Amino acid sequence: MSSCNSPATPPDKPTDMKEQFLAFVKKEWFHIWRDKKTLFILFGLPIVQIFIFGFALTNEIKNSRIAIVDLSRMHLPNRSCNA
């Protein structure tokens, strides 16, 4: 006599959490790969942002005021301040 209250797990379903996660990632990857709009958002937009920010941003510091504070009351030579 079989009990109707105990659900049977199909043998093809992964029971391990890692296997479930990997199966989910694989499924989503195939969905993304089929949809061209999502593929463009995933790969195209970051490339566009790199080009835009590459022209807009720079590491060069221009026109900034710098102050040197000597709390030890020792006089620094002028060449270290003028460098």
C-alpha positions as CSV (number, residue, x, y, z in Angstrom):
1,M,0.0,0.0,0.0
2,S,1.5,3.3,-1.0
3,S,0.9,6.6,0.8
4,C,-0.5,9.5,-1.2
5,N,0.8,12.0,1.3
6,S,4.5,11.5,0.6
7,P,5.5,13.2,-2.7
8,A,7.8,11.1,-4.8
9,T,10.9,12.9,-6.2
10,P,11.3,12.3,-9.9
11,P,14.7,10.7,-10.6
12,D,15.7,13.2,-13.2
13,K,15.5,16.2,-10.8
14,P,18.7,17.2,-9.0
15,T,18.4,17.1,-5.3
16,D,21.7,18.7,-4.4
17,M,21.6,22.5,-4.0
18,K,24.7,23.0,-6.0
19,E,23.3,20.9,-8.9
20,Q,20.1,22.9,-8.7
21,F,22.0,26.2,-8.9
22,L,24.1,25.1,-11.8
23,A,21.0,23.8,-13.6
24,F,19.4,27.3,-13.1
25,V,22.5,29.1,-14.3
26,K,22.6,26.9,-17.4
27,K,19.0,27.4,-18.1
28,E,19.3,31.2,-17.8
29,W,22.4,31.3,-19.9
30,F,20.6,29.6,-22.8
31,H,17.7,32.1,-22.4
32,I,20.0,35.0,-22.5
33,W,21.9,33.6,-25.4
34,R,18.7,33.2,-27.5
35,D,17.4,36.7,-26.8
36,K,19.4,39.3,-28.8
37,K,18.2,42.3,-26.8
38,T,19.3,40.8,-23.6
39,L,22.6,39.8,-25.1
40,F,23.2,43.4,-26.3
41,I,22.4,44.8,-22.8
42,L,24.7,42.3,-21.2
43,F,27.7,42.9,-23.5
44,G,27.0,45.9,-25.7
45,L,26.1,48.5,-23.1
46,P,29.2,48.0,-20.9
47,I,31.4,48.5,-24.0
48,V,29.6,51.7,-24.9
49,Q,30.0,52.9,-21.3
50,I,33.7,52.2,-21.4
51,F,34.1,54.3,-24.6
52,I,32.0,57.2,-23.2
53,F,33.7,57.3,-19.8
54,G,37.1,56.8,-21.4
55,F,36.6,60.2,-23.1
56,A,34.9,61.9,-20.2
57,L,37.1,60.9,-17.3
58,T,40.8,61.5,-16.8
59,N,43.3,60.8,-14.0
60,E,45.0,64.2,-14.5
61,I,44.6,66.7,-11.7
62,K,44.3,70.2,-12.9
63,N,44.0,73.5,-11.0
64,S,43.9,72.1,-7.5
65,R,45.2,74.0,-4.5
66,I,47.4,72.0,-2.1
67,A,48.5,73.1,1.4
68,I,51.4,71.6,3.3
69,V,50.9,71.7,7.1
70,D,54.0,71.2,9.3
71,L,52.6,70.2,12.7
72,S,56.1,69.2,14.0
73,R,57.2,72.9,13.7
74,M,60.3,71.7,11.7
75,H,61.0,73.9,8.7
76,L,60.8,72.0,5.4
77,P,63.2,73.0,2.7
78,N,61.7,75.0,-0.1
79,R,62.5,72.4,-2.7
80,S,60.1,69.9,-1.2
81,C,57.3,72.5,-1.3
82,N,58.1,73.6,-4.8
83,A,58.2,70.1,-6.3
